[in-house]
Amino acid sequence: MLGTIISLASGALGGNLAGSLMKDYSLGTLGNSIVGILGGGLGGQLLGMLGMGTGGGEMDIMGILGQVASGGVGGGVVMAIVGMIKNAMAK
């Protein structure tokens, strides 16, 4: 459960970081956070499905760093994709 919370929180941060770096695709702070949380959850689940997640409920430093990285990257990627789709539909 803690790994999921870490992924969701780092997804929100990753979404907001991606939004601040790509101003044209930003969805605003709330939109970036919501989409980042979704992406962080997906990134954490993907990491677990690949066998690189925290197994057996153990939370060592490598497991935590893996959850932060997967959540942050997942949040940023999903935010960028949703932002690009939003801009394409607006034109």
BELPEWO-V592319 format. One record per residue. N is the residue number from 0. RES is the residue in one letter. SS is DSSP state (helix for helix, strand for strand, loop for the rest). Layout:
BEGIN
n = {N	N}
res = {RES	RES}
ss = {SS	SS}
END
This chain:
BEGIN
n = {0	1	2	3	4	5	6	7	8	9	10	11	12	13	14	15	16	17	18	19	20	21	22	23	24	25	26	27	28	29	30	31	32	33	34	35	36	37	38	39	40	41	42	43	44	45	46	47	48	49	50	51	52	53	54	55	56	57	58	59	60	61	62	63	64	65	66	67	68	69	70	71	72	73	74	75	76	77	78	79	80	81	82	83	84	85	86	87	88	89	90}
res = {M	L	G	T	I	I	S	L	A	S	G	A	L	G	G	N	L	A	G	S	L	M	K	D	Y	S	L	G	T	L	G	N	S	I	V	G	I	L	G	G	G	L	G	G	Q	L	L	G	M	L	G	M	G	T	G	G	G	E	M	D	I	M	G	I	L	G	Q	V	A	S	G	G	V	G	G	G	V	V	M	A	I	V	G	M	I	K	N	A	M	A	K}
ss = {loop	helix	helix	helix	helix	helix	helix	helix	helix	helix	helix	helix	helix	helix	helix	helix	helix	helix	helix	helix	helix	loop	helix	helix	helix	loop	loop	helix	helix	helix	helix	helix	helix	helix	helix	helix	helix	helix	helix	helix	helix	helix	helix	helix	helix	helix	helix	helix	helix	loop	loop	loop	loop	loop	loop	loop	loop	loop	loop	loop	helix	helix	helix	helix	helix	helix	helix	helix	helix	helix	helix	helix	helix	helix	helix	helix	helix	helix	helix	helix	helix	helix	helix	helix	helix	helix	helix	helix	helix	helix	loop}
END
